[in-house]
């Protein structure tokens, strides 16, 4: 069986790899017909060197050049909507409508257009001017960027179309996309559109490239190569930390999104006030998309009382009677079962579910576990094992004091949520628990589940380790996400005509925000 081509140096080429793989349809467990290559090291290095040449060509290019590409790409994606939705539905078993066509694809093109607007405006570069000392700085491109996309968002986080890709391009960098093995066909279609957009925008040959799979050893060499600028990775903690170790040894920045259980703390008063609403919101959030979201609520903390025990019973009943969704693949099915078993081995008891099957194709029963607060505090690391899928752990604190202690022991997470009563009866406890939760989550929510991630400039889709590899950065939210793929460039007493346009005395567009002598301004220097 011949393998699909890889995108190298501006053209589709037959891979030199001798090994191939096929994606599977999760709903049928059957392999899909197309084969894709595992790229050998020589091929990966060719992509790196081509990207490096492209990076040199693009030095000093204005943001308008990258904005034009991103907008043309978004238009091209919309023209291929039917092809993309059909392929992604086959490769992931995610619903064609509304999930793929009406929600995720529009989010993807919106991200690209937001990145284009930021690239064109240029304020993301944060031009900073000390006129008295004639020292000036701004953020600029870092060089070739590798993007490793995840399995659960075939559009919005795709390695050649998603948020990391958009941010890297907006910063002025070439991108080498490493596709995810669960949806290579979807990624190939994106690659076709990206190449067409790059050619129409007259970008250099190595600007956008695509390979589908590497060996583990070559993946580590890839992210640590001397010519690479940075890497964006979303996926498992185990694989991500291997890449991080290699990148760190070489002094190369790598931005990781790893694992997160997204704790939800339900205070006593809210269950008295709106019990059914909290049950409904939690069950909907936890089981949505078969729980395959990085912000899925994988742990709930309650204070032990009759209403909390009733809450666990009500959730278990909903789980037992809700449909069981299809998982993204055999690996997800297997890792979910392993996670559930690890949580049980750490001291939790199974309330419902826990077995494979129950749905169509790759699936596991809707699963609920429970543990008391003392056991959790005695083995908190193991009991925070991520079971990525349609399951959650209920932690029952013996009293309010222990609830705060539990919150103090959480690992880093993307999100954390507190549900509290509207009548003020929970306010005192909220004031105790919120600071503890705040310190270990990137995004703190009140009275809403964490599964939605708005594409907003104020959004933080990040958090302390192990949610990510660095707590100061976000994978969602432009312009903040662009900074991951940039470097701070300082010009000390450089002659005026040699400065980048954004650092010269005259504001190049009249609209770029610059930090001039301690004040944010759109004016010219000295005006």
RODOMI-60567 format. One record per residue (C-alpha): residue in three letters; x, y, z. Coordinates in steps of 0.25 Angstrom, whole numbers, plus 2048, in hexadecimal, padded with zeros to 3 digits. Example, Ala and Ser with C-alpha at 12.3 -4.5 7.8 and 13.67 -1.06 7.14 Angstrom:
2
{'ALA', {831, 7EE, 81F}}
{'SER', {837, 7FC, 81D}}
% end
This chain:
527
{'UNK', {800, 800, 800}}
{'UNK', {806, 80D, 7FC}}
{'UNK', {806, 818, 806}}
{'UNK', {801, 826, 805}}
{'UNK', {80C, 831, 802}}
{'UNK', {812, 83B, 80C}}
{'UNK', {813, 84A, 80A}}
{'UNK', {821, 84E, 809}}
{'UNK', {828, 85A, 804}}
{'UNK', {81B, 85F, 7FD}}
{'UNK', {817, 853, 7F6}}
{'UNK', {810, 845, 7F9}}
{'UNK', {81B, 83A, 7F9}}
{'UNK', {81C, 82B, 7FA}}
{'UNK', {821, 828, 808}}
{'UNK', {82E, 821, 809}}
{'UNK', {828, 81A, 815}}
{'UNK', {826, 80B, 814}}
{'UNK', {81C, 809, 81F}}
{'UNK', {80E, 80D, 81E}}
{'UNK', {801, 80E, 827}}
{'UNK', {7F2, 810, 825}}
{'UNK', {7E8, 817, 82D}}
{'UNK', {7DC, 810, 832}}
{'UNK', {7CD, 813, 832}}
{'UNK', {7CA, 814, 841}}
{'UNK', {7BC, 810, 83F}}
{'UNK', {7BF, 803, 838}}
{'UNK', {7CD, 800, 83D}}
{'UNK', {7D1, 7FE, 82E}}
{'UNK', {7DD, 803, 827}}
{'UNK', {7DA, 80E, 81D}}
{'UNK', {7E0, 80C, 80F}}
{'UNK', {7EB, 816, 80E}}
{'UNK', {7F9, 813, 813}}
{'UNK', {802, 81E, 818}}
{'UNK', {812, 81E, 81A}}
{'UNK', {81A, 81E, 826}}
{'UNK', {825, 828, 822}}
{'UNK', {834, 824, 824}}
{'UNK', {83E, 82E, 82A}}
{'UNK', {843, 833, 81D}}
{'UNK', {836, 837, 818}}
{'UNK', {833, 83F, 825}}
{'UNK', {840, 846, 824}}
{'UNK', {83D, 84A, 816}}
{'UNK', {831, 850, 81B}}
{'UNK', {838, 857, 826}}
{'UNK', {843, 85D, 81D}}
{'UNK', {838, 861, 813}}
{'UNK', {831, 868, 81E}}
{'UNK', {83E, 86F, 822}}
{'UNK', {840, 874, 814}}
{'UNK', {832, 87A, 814}}
{'UNK', {834, 880, 822}}
{'UNK', {840, 888, 81C}}
{'UNK', {838, 88C, 810}}
{'UNK', {82D, 892, 819}}
{'UNK', {836, 89A, 822}}
{'UNK', {830, 8A8, 823}}
{'UNK', {823, 8A5, 81C}}
{'UNK', {818, 8AD, 820}}
{'UNK', {80C, 8A7, 827}}
{'UNK', {803, 8A9, 81B}}
{'UNK', {80A, 89E, 814}}
{'UNK', {806, 894, 81E}}
{'UNK', {7F8, 89A, 820}}
{'UNK', {7F6, 898, 811}}
{'UNK', {7FA, 889, 812}}
{'UNK', {7F1, 887, 81E}}
{'UNK', {7E5, 88D, 818}}
{'UNK', {7E6, 886, 80B}}
{'UNK', {7E8, 879, 812}}
{'UNK', {7DB, 87B, 81A}}
{'UNK', {7D4, 87E, 80D}}
{'UNK', {7D9, 871, 807}}
{'UNK', {7D6, 869, 813}}
{'UNK', {7C7, 86E, 812}}
{'UNK', {7C7, 86A, 804}}
{'UNK', {7CB, 85C, 808}}
{'UNK', {7C1, 85A, 813}}
{'UNK', {7BA, 84E, 80E}}
{'UNK', {7C7, 847, 80B}}
{'UNK', {7CC, 84A, 819}}
{'UNK', {7C0, 847, 821}}
{'UNK', {7BE, 839, 819}}
{'UNK', {7CC, 835, 81C}}
{'UNK', {7CD, 83A, 82A}}
{'UNK', {7C0, 833, 82E}}
{'UNK', {7C5, 826, 828}}
{'UNK', {7D3, 827, 82F}}
{'UNK', {7CD, 82B, 83D}}
{'UNK', {7BF, 827, 83E}}
{'UNK', {7BC, 835, 842}}
{'UNK', {7AE, 83A, 83E}}
{'UNK', {7AE, 841, 830}}
{'UNK', {7A4, 84A, 835}}
{'UNK', {7A4, 852, 83D}}
{'UNK', {7B1, 84F, 843}}
{'UNK', {7BA, 84F, 837}}
{'UNK', {7B3, 858, 82D}}
{'UNK', {7AC, 862, 835}}
{'UNK', {7B5, 863, 841}}
{'UNK', {7C3, 85F, 83F}}
{'UNK', {7C6, 863, 831}}
{'UNK', {7C1, 871, 833}}
{'UNK', {7C9, 872, 83F}}
{'UNK', {7D5, 86E, 837}}
{'UNK', {7D3, 878, 82C}}
{'UNK', {7D0, 883, 837}}
{'UNK', {7DD, 880, 83E}}
{'UNK', {7E5, 882, 831}}
{'UNK', {7DE, 88F, 82E}}
{'UNK', {7E1, 894, 83C}}
{'UNK', {7EF, 890, 83A}}
{'UNK', {7EF, 898, 82D}}
{'UNK', {7EA, 8A4, 833}}
{'UNK', {7F4, 8A4, 83E}}
{'UNK', {800, 8A2, 834}}
{'UNK', {7FB, 8AD, 82C}}
{'UNK', {7F9, 8B7, 838}}
{'UNK', {806, 8B3, 83E}}
{'UNK', {803, 8B8, 84C}}
{'UNK', {806, 8A9, 851}}
{'UNK', {815, 8AC, 84F}}
{'UNK', {814, 8B6, 85A}}
{'UNK', {81D, 8C1, 855}}
{'UNK', {824, 8C7, 861}}
{'UNK', {82C, 8D4, 860}}
{'UNK', {835, 8DB, 86A}}
{'UNK', {838, 8E8, 862}}
{'UNK', {841, 8EE, 86C}}
{'UNK', {84B, 8E2, 86B}}
{'UNK', {847, 8DE, 85D}}
{'UNK', {844, 8D0, 861}}
{'UNK', {839, 8C9, 85A}}
{'UNK', {833, 8BB, 859}}
{'UNK', {828, 8B3, 853}}
{'UNK', {824, 8A4, 852}}
{'UNK', {828, 89E, 844}}
{'UNK', {828, 890, 83E}}
{'UNK', {830, 885, 845}}
{'UNK', {832, 87C, 838}}
{'UNK', {82D, 86F, 834}}
{'UNK', {822, 869, 83D}}
{'UNK', {81D, 85B, 83E}}
{'UNK', {80F, 859, 842}}
{'UNK', {80A, 84B, 847}}
{'UNK', {7FB, 84B, 847}}
{'UNK', {7F1, 842, 850}}
{'UNK', {7E7, 838, 84D}}
{'UNK', {7DA, 83F, 853}}
{'UNK', {7D9, 84B, 84A}}
{'UNK', {7DC, 847, 83C}}
{'UNK', {7D9, 856, 837}}
{'UNK', {7DB, 860, 842}}
{'UNK', {7E8, 85A, 847}}
{'UNK', {7ED, 853, 83B}}
{'UNK', {7FC, 854, 839}}
{'UNK', {7FB, 85C, 82B}}
{'UNK', {7EE, 864, 82E}}
{'UNK', {7EC, 866, 83D}}
{'UNK', {7EF, 870, 847}}
{'UNK', {7FE, 86D, 849}}
{'UNK', {7FF, 86D, 83A}}
{'UNK', {7F8, 87A, 839}}
{'UNK', {800, 881, 844}}
{'UNK', {80E, 87C, 83E}}
{'UNK', {80A, 881, 830}}
{'UNK', {805, 88F, 836}}
{'UNK', {813, 890, 83D}}
{'UNK', {81A, 88F, 82F}}
{'UNK', {81F, 880, 830}}
{'UNK', {81F, 875, 826}}
{'UNK', {818, 868, 82C}}
{'UNK', {81B, 85A, 82B}}
{'UNK', {80E, 852, 82F}}
{'UNK', {80F, 844, 835}}
{'UNK', {801, 83F, 832}}
{'UNK', {7F9, 836, 83C}}
{'UNK', {7F8, 827, 839}}
{'UNK', {7E9, 827, 83C}}
{'UNK', {7E5, 831, 831}}
{'UNK', {7F0, 831, 826}}
{'UNK', {7E6, 833, 81B}}
{'UNK', {7E0, 83F, 821}}
{'UNK', {7EE, 845, 823}}
{'UNK', {7F2, 842, 814}}
{'UNK', {7E6, 84A, 80F}}
{'UNK', {7EA, 855, 818}}
{'UNK', {7F8, 854, 812}}
{'UNK', {7F2, 855, 804}}
{'UNK', {7EB, 862, 807}}
{'UNK', {7F7, 867, 80F}}
{'UNK', {800, 865, 803}}
{'UNK', {7F7, 86C, 7F9}}
{'UNK', {7F5, 878, 802}}
{'UNK', {804, 878, 804}}
{'UNK', {807, 878, 7F5}}
{'UNK', {7FC, 883, 7F3}}
{'UNK', {803, 88C, 7FE}}
{'UNK', {811, 889, 7F7}}
{'UNK', {816, 883, 804}}
{'UNK', {824, 87C, 803}}
{'UNK', {824, 86D, 801}}
{'UNK', {827, 868, 80F}}
{'UNK', {81C, 871, 815}}
{'UNK', {812, 866, 818}}
{'UNK', {816, 858, 818}}
{'UNK', {80F, 84B, 81D}}
{'UNK', {814, 83D, 822}}
{'UNK', {80B, 833, 828}}
{'UNK', {813, 82B, 832}}
{'UNK', {821, 829, 837}}
{'UNK', {828, 81F, 840}}
{'UNK', {829, 823, 84F}}
{'UNK', {838, 825, 84D}}
{'UNK', {836, 82E, 841}}
{'UNK', {82B, 836, 848}}
{'UNK', {835, 839, 853}}
{'UNK', {840, 83D, 849}}
{'UNK', {836, 845, 841}}
{'UNK', {832, 84F, 84D}}
{'UNK', {841, 850, 851}}
{'UNK', {847, 853, 843}}
{'UNK', {850, 85F, 843}}
{'UNK', {848, 866, 838}}
{'UNK', {83B, 864, 83F}}
{'UNK', {835, 871, 846}}
{'UNK', {82A, 86B, 84F}}
{'UNK', {81F, 860, 850}}
{'UNK', {811, 85F, 854}}
{'UNK', {80C, 852, 859}}
{'UNK', {7FE, 84D, 85D}}
{'UNK', {7FC, 83F, 862}}
{'UNK', {800, 835, 86C}}
{'UNK', {809, 838, 878}}
{'UNK', {812, 82C, 876}}
{'UNK', {815, 830, 868}}
{'UNK', {816, 83F, 86A}}
{'UNK', {820, 83D, 875}}
{'UNK', {829, 835, 86C}}
{'UNK', {829, 840, 862}}
{'UNK', {82B, 84B, 86D}}
{'UNK', {837, 844, 872}}
{'UNK', {83D, 844, 865}}
{'UNK', {839, 852, 862}}
{'UNK', {83E, 857, 86F}}
{'UNK', {84C, 850, 86D}}
{'UNK', {84D, 858, 861}}
{'UNK', {848, 865, 866}}
{'UNK', {83C, 865, 85D}}
{'UNK', {82F, 86B, 862}}
{'UNK', {823, 861, 862}}
{'UNK', {815, 864, 866}}
{'UNK', {80D, 858, 86B}}
{'UNK', {7FF, 856, 86E}}
{'UNK', {7FF, 848, 876}}
{'UNK', {7F5, 843, 880}}
{'UNK', {7EA, 84A, 888}}
{'UNK', {7DF, 845, 891}}
{'UNK', {7D8, 853, 893}}
{'UNK', {7D3, 852, 8A1}}
{'UNK', {7C4, 856, 8A4}}
{'UNK', {7C2, 85A, 8B2}}
{'UNK', {7B3, 85A, 8B6}}
{'UNK', {7B0, 862, 8C3}}
{'UNK', {7A5, 85D, 8CC}}
{'UNK', {79B, 869, 8CA}}
{'UNK', {79A, 867, 8BB}}
{'UNK', {795, 859, 8BC}}
{'UNK', {78A, 85E, 8C5}}
{'UNK', {787, 86A, 8BC}}
{'UNK', {787, 863, 8AE}}
{'UNK', {78A, 855, 8AF}}
{'UNK', {784, 850, 8A2}}
{'UNK', {78B, 85B, 89A}}
{'UNK', {799, 857, 89F}}
{'UNK', {797, 848, 89C}}
{'UNK', {792, 84B, 88E}}
{'UNK', {79E, 855, 88B}}
{'UNK', {7A8, 84B, 891}}
{'UNK', {7A3, 83F, 889}}
{'UNK', {7A1, 846, 87C}}
{'UNK', {7B0, 84C, 87D}}
{'UNK', {7B6, 83F, 882}}
{'UNK', {7AF, 836, 877}}
{'UNK', {7B0, 840, 86C}}
{'UNK', {7B8, 83B, 860}}
{'UNK', {7BA, 82E, 868}}
{'UNK', {7C2, 836, 872}}
{'UNK', {7CE, 838, 868}}
{'UNK', {7D1, 847, 86B}}
{'UNK', {7DD, 84C, 872}}
{'UNK', {7D4, 854, 87B}}
{'UNK', {7CB, 848, 87F}}
{'UNK', {7C7, 849, 88E}}
{'UNK', {7CE, 83D, 892}}
{'UNK', {7CD, 83F, 8A1}}
{'UNK', {7C2, 845, 8AA}}
{'UNK', {7C4, 849, 8B9}}
{'UNK', {7B8, 849, 8C3}}
{'UNK', {7B6, 84B, 8D2}}
{'UNK', {7B0, 83E, 8D8}}
{'UNK', {7A1, 840, 8DB}}
{'UNK', {794, 83A, 8D6}}
{'UNK', {793, 843, 8CA}}
{'UNK', {7A1, 840, 8C5}}
{'UNK', {79E, 831, 8C6}}
{'UNK', {791, 833, 8BF}}
{'UNK', {799, 83B, 8B4}}
{'UNK', {7A2, 82F, 8B2}}
{'UNK', {796, 825, 8B1}}
{'UNK', {790, 82F, 8A7}}
{'UNK', {79C, 830, 89E}}
{'UNK', {79E, 821, 89E}}
{'UNK', {790, 81F, 89A}}
{'UNK', {792, 829, 88E}}
{'UNK', {79E, 822, 88A}}
{'UNK', {798, 814, 88A}}
{'UNK', {78C, 819, 882}}
{'UNK', {794, 822, 878}}
{'UNK', {799, 81D, 86A}}
{'UNK', {7A7, 818, 86A}}
{'UNK', {7AF, 820, 85F}}
{'UNK', {7BA, 81B, 856}}
{'UNK', {7C8, 81E, 85A}}
{'UNK', {7D2, 824, 850}}
{'UNK', {7DA, 817, 84F}}
{'UNK', {7DF, 80A, 855}}
{'UNK', {7EA, 811, 85C}}
{'UNK', {7E0, 81B, 863}}
{'UNK', {7D8, 80F, 867}}
{'UNK', {7E4, 807, 86D}}
{'UNK', {7E9, 813, 874}}
{'UNK', {7DC, 817, 87A}}
{'UNK', {7DB, 809, 880}}
{'UNK', {7E9, 80A, 885}}
{'UNK', {7E6, 817, 88C}}
{'UNK', {7D9, 812, 892}}
{'UNK', {7E1, 806, 898}}
{'UNK', {7EC, 80F, 89D}}
{'UNK', {7E2, 817, 8A4}}
{'UNK', {7DC, 80B, 8AB}}
{'UNK', {7E9, 805, 8AF}}
{'UNK', {7EC, 813, 8B6}}
{'UNK', {7E0, 811, 8BF}}
{'UNK', {7D3, 815, 8B7}}
{'UNK', {7C7, 80C, 8B6}}
{'UNK', {7BF, 80A, 8A9}}
{'UNK', {7B1, 810, 8AA}}
{'UNK', {7AD, 80D, 89B}}
{'UNK', {7B3, 809, 88E}}
{'UNK', {7C2, 805, 88D}}
{'UNK', {7C1, 7FB, 882}}
{'UNK', {7C4, 7FC, 873}}
{'UNK', {7B9, 7FC, 869}}
{'UNK', {7AB, 801, 86B}}
{'UNK', {7AB, 80A, 85E}}
{'UNK', {7AE, 809, 850}}
{'UNK', {7BC, 805, 84C}}
{'UNK', {7C7, 809, 855}}
{'UNK', {7C0, 80D, 862}}
{'UNK', {7C0, 80B, 871}}
{'UNK', {7B4, 80C, 87B}}
{'UNK', {7B1, 81A, 881}}
{'UNK', {7B9, 819, 88E}}
{'UNK', {7B8, 81F, 89B}}
{'UNK', {7C1, 81C, 8A7}}
{'UNK', {7C1, 821, 8B5}}
{'UNK', {7CC, 823, 8C0}}
{'UNK', {7CB, 829, 8CE}}
{'UNK', {7D3, 835, 8D2}}
{'UNK', {7DD, 82E, 8DB}}
{'UNK', {7E1, 824, 8D0}}
{'UNK', {7E2, 82F, 8C6}}
{'UNK', {7EC, 837, 8CF}}
{'UNK', {7F4, 82B, 8D2}}
{'UNK', {7F6, 827, 8C3}}
{'UNK', {7F3, 834, 8BB}}
{'UNK', {7FD, 832, 8B0}}
{'UNK', {7F7, 825, 8AC}}
{'UNK', {7E9, 829, 8AE}}
{'UNK', {7EB, 834, 8A4}}
{'UNK', {7EF, 82B, 899}}
{'UNK', {7E8, 830, 88C}}
{'UNK', {7DE, 826, 886}}
{'UNK', {7DB, 82D, 879}}
{'UNK', {7CD, 82A, 875}}
{'UNK', {7BF, 829, 87B}}
{'UNK', {7C2, 827, 889}}
{'UNK', {7C4, 82F, 896}}
{'UNK', {7C8, 82D, 8A5}}
{'UNK', {7C0, 833, 8B0}}
{'UNK', {7C8, 837, 8BC}}
{'UNK', {7C0, 838, 8C9}}
{'UNK', {7C7, 841, 8D4}}
{'UNK', {7C3, 83E, 8E2}}
{'UNK', {7C1, 84D, 8E5}}
{'UNK', {7C4, 85B, 8DF}}
{'UNK', {7D2, 85B, 8E5}}
{'UNK', {7D5, 84F, 8DE}}
{'UNK', {7CF, 854, 8D1}}
{'UNK', {7D9, 860, 8D1}}
{'UNK', {7E5, 856, 8D4}}
{'UNK', {7E1, 84E, 8C8}}
{'UNK', {7E1, 85A, 8BF}}
{'UNK', {7EF, 85E, 8C5}}
{'UNK', {7F4, 850, 8C0}}
{'UNK', {7F0, 851, 8B1}}
{'UNK', {7FA, 850, 8A6}}
{'UNK', {7FA, 85A, 89B}}
{'UNK', {7EE, 85A, 892}}
{'UNK', {7E8, 862, 887}}
{'UNK', {7DB, 865, 88E}}
{'UNK', {7D5, 865, 89C}}
{'UNK', {7C6, 868, 89F}}
{'UNK', {7BF, 86C, 8AC}}
{'UNK', {7B0, 86B, 8AD}}
{'UNK', {7AA, 873, 8B8}}
{'UNK', {79C, 878, 8BD}}
{'UNK', {796, 885, 8B8}}
{'UNK', {791, 888, 8C6}}
{'UNK', {79F, 88B, 8CC}}
{'UNK', {79F, 87E, 8D5}}
{'UNK', {7AB, 879, 8CE}}
{'UNK', {7B3, 886, 8CD}}
{'UNK', {7BC, 883, 8DA}}
{'UNK', {7C0, 876, 8D5}}
{'UNK', {7C2, 87B, 8C7}}
{'UNK', {7CC, 885, 8CC}}
{'UNK', {7D4, 87A, 8D2}}
{'UNK', {7D4, 870, 8C7}}
{'UNK', {7D5, 87A, 8BB}}
{'UNK', {7E4, 87E, 8BE}}
{'UNK', {7E8, 870, 8BF}}
{'UNK', {7E2, 86C, 8B2}}
{'UNK', {7E6, 879, 8AB}}
{'UNK', {7F5, 876, 8AD}}
{'UNK', {7F4, 869, 8A5}}
{'UNK', {7EB, 86C, 899}}
{'UNK', {7ED, 874, 88D}}
{'UNK', {7DE, 878, 88C}}
{'UNK', {7D5, 879, 899}}
{'UNK', {7C6, 878, 896}}
{'UNK', {7B9, 87B, 89E}}
{'UNK', {7AC, 873, 89D}}
{'UNK', {7AF, 86E, 88F}}
{'UNK', {7B6, 861, 88A}}
{'UNK', {7C4, 863, 883}}
{'UNK', {7C2, 85B, 876}}
{'UNK', {7C0, 868, 86D}}
{'UNK', {7CC, 86F, 86A}}
{'UNK', {7C9, 87D, 863}}
{'UNK', {7D3, 882, 859}}
{'UNK', {7D4, 890, 860}}
{'UNK', {7E1, 899, 862}}
{'UNK', {7DE, 897, 871}}
{'UNK', {7DE, 888, 871}}
{'UNK', {7E8, 87F, 878}}
{'UNK', {7E9, 871, 873}}
{'UNK', {7F5, 86E, 87B}}
{'UNK', {7F9, 86B, 889}}
{'UNK', {804, 866, 893}}
{'UNK', {80A, 858, 890}}
{'UNK', {806, 84E, 88D}}
{'UNK', {7FB, 855, 885}}
{'UNK', {806, 85C, 87D}}
{'UNK', {815, 85D, 87D}}
{'UNK', {814, 86C, 881}}
{'UNK', {80A, 874, 889}}
{'UNK', {80C, 881, 882}}
{'UNK', {807, 87D, 874}}
{'UNK', {7FA, 87A, 86E}}
{'UNK', {7F6, 872, 861}}
{'UNK', {7E9, 879, 85F}}
{'UNK', {7E8, 889, 85F}}
{'UNK', {7EE, 892, 855}}
{'UNK', {7F7, 899, 856}}
{'UNK', {7FC, 893, 863}}
{'UNK', {7FE, 885, 85C}}
{'UNK', {807, 88B, 851}}
{'UNK', {812, 88E, 85B}}
{'UNK', {815, 880, 85D}}
{'UNK', {81B, 880, 84F}}
{'UNK', {823, 88D, 850}}
{'UNK', {830, 892, 855}}
{'UNK', {832, 8A0, 85C}}
{'UNK', {83B, 8A8, 853}}
{'UNK', {842, 8B4, 859}}
{'UNK', {849, 8C0, 851}}
{'UNK', {853, 8C8, 859}}
{'UNK', {856, 8D5, 853}}
{'UNK', {854, 8D0, 845}}
{'UNK', {853, 8DA, 83A}}
{'UNK', {845, 8DF, 838}}
{'UNK', {845, 8DB, 829}}
{'UNK', {849, 8CC, 82D}}
{'UNK', {83E, 8CA, 837}}
{'UNK', {832, 8C2, 834}}
{'UNK', {826, 8CB, 830}}
{'UNK', {81F, 8C8, 83D}}
{'UNK', {82B, 8CE, 845}}
{'UNK', {82D, 8DA, 83D}}
{'UNK', {828, 8E8, 842}}
{'UNK', {81D, 8E8, 838}}
{'UNK', {812, 8DE, 83B}}
{'UNK', {812, 8D6, 82E}}
{'UNK', {803, 8D5, 82D}}
{'UNK', {7FD, 8DE, 837}}
{'UNK', {7F6, 8D3, 83E}}
{'UNK', {801, 8CA, 844}}
{'UNK', {801, 8CB, 853}}
{'UNK', {80F, 8CE, 859}}
{'UNK', {815, 8D0, 867}}
{'UNK', {81C, 8DD, 866}}
{'UNK', {823, 8E2, 872}}
{'UNK', {81A, 8DC, 87B}}
{'UNK', {80D, 8DF, 874}}
{'UNK', {805, 8D6, 86A}}
{'UNK', {803, 8DF, 85E}}
{'UNK', {7FF, 8DF, 84F}}
{'UNK', {806, 8EC, 84D}}
{'UNK', {814, 8EF, 847}}
{'UNK', {820, 8F0, 851}}
{'UNK', {821, 8FE, 856}}
{'UNK', {813, 902, 851}}
% end
